[in-house]
């Protein structure tokens, strides 16, 4: 993928997710879902690919001031659509996909409909997951706190097995996560 905004790539691990090492358990926590109602952040599946992303924009809508200068902020659409395009392959490996941001449920639902996402996006607009796991956040141009992009690979027993951070190319990220899961399953 050609990155239209190369300065936004985050390639250096600054340690923001070091506290979520392999073996850390994610407690049961239900959040509003784009598929209706609320869902637990960890699926009832052998694996959950829980990708954490800052926010998706609206077509033609402005980005918060300074957004494009923040490493790791840009690329949410490419990332979420990458998971969309591979969701059946994740399922074939026993993995469910869930996306989480601090956007409100209405914004997420509009985005999920527009991009025809078949997996749930979960809204942590009340910062319950952010607070529980002490997830790193940032703000830009007066925006509410946004989660820094990362993916947690979680097993059915709710244990984190891998933290993928940083994510230098959100467009290729879903394929990389799928290969990681395949390597652990086979």
DAJOPE-V895670 format. One record per pair of residues at least 4 apart in sequence whose ideal C-beta (glycine too) atoms are under 6 Angstrom apart, sorted by the first residue. I is the first residue (numbers start at 0). J is the second residue. D is the distance in whole Angstrom. If there is no record, write none. Layout:
# DAJOPE-V895670
I/J/D + I/J/D
This chain:
# DAJOPE-V895670
0/170/4 + 0/171/6 + 4/67/5 + 4/73/5 + 7/67/6 + 7/73/4 + 8/167/5 + 9/70/4 + 9/71/4 + 9/165/4 + 10/167/5 + 12/165/6 + 15/135/4 + 15/147/6 + 16/149/5 + 16/162/5 + 16/164/4 + 19/23/5 + 19/159/6 + 19/162/5 + 21/160/6 + 22/158/6 + 23/159/5 + 24/157/5 + 24/158/6 + 25/41/6 + 25/153/6 + 25/157/5 + 27/39/6 + 28/40/5 + 28/128/6 + 29/37/4 + 29/39/5 + 30/121/4 + 30/122/6 + 30/123/6 + 31/37/6 + 31/104/4 + 31/122/5 + 32/37/6 + 32/38/4 + 32/119/4 + 32/121/5 + 33/107/5 + 33/108/5 + 33/111/4 + 33/119/5 + 33/120/5 + 34/119/4 + 38/119/6 + 41/47/5 + 41/153/5 + 41/157/5 + 42/47/5 + 42/95/3 + 44/93/6 + 44/95/4 + 45/93/4 + 45/155/5 + 46/93/6 + 46/94/4 + 46/180/6 + 47/95/5 + 47/97/6 + 47/153/4 + 48/94/6 + 48/96/5 + 48/176/5 + 49/97/5 + 49/151/4 + 49/153/6 + 50/98/5 + 50/150/4 + 51/99/5 + 51/146/5 + 51/149/5 + 52/75/5 + 52/100/5 + 52/148/5 + 53/72/5 + 53/145/4 + 54/100/6 + 54/102/5 + 54/145/5 + 55/75/5 + 55/76/6 + 55/110/5 + 56/60/5 + 56/62/6 + 62/66/4 + 63/139/4 + 63/140/3 + 63/142/4 + 64/140/3 + 65/139/5 + 65/140/5 + 66/72/5 + 66/139/5 + 67/73/6 + 69/139/6 + 71/147/6 + 71/148/5 + 74/78/6 + 74/169/3 + 76/80/6 + 77/169/5 + 77/170/4 + 78/169/4 + 78/172/5 + 79/98/6 + 80/114/6 + 81/173/3 + 82/96/5 + 82/173/4 + 83/116/5 + 85/89/6 + 85/173/5 + 85/177/5 + 86/96/6 + 86/117/6 + 86/118/5 + 88/177/6 + 89/94/4 + 89/96/5 + 92/180/5 + 92/181/6 + 92/184/5 + 94/180/5 + 96/118/4 + 97/119/6 + 97/121/6 + 98/120/4 + 99/121/5 + 99/123/5 + 101/123/5 + 101/124/6 + 101/145/6 + 101/146/6 + 102/106/4 + 102/107/5 + 103/124/5 + 104/108/6 + 104/122/4 + 107/120/4 + 107/122/5 + 111/116/4 + 111/120/5 + 123/128/5 + 123/129/6 + 126/130/5 + 128/132/6 + 129/134/5 + 134/146/5 + 135/147/4 + 136/144/4 + 136/145/6 + 136/146/6 + 137/145/6 + 138/142/5 + 138/144/6 + 148/166/5 + 149/164/4 + 150/163/4 + 150/176/6 + 151/159/5 + 151/162/6 + 152/160/5 + 152/161/4 + 153/159/6 + 154/158/5 + 154/160/6 + 166/172/5 + 180/184/6 + 181/185/6
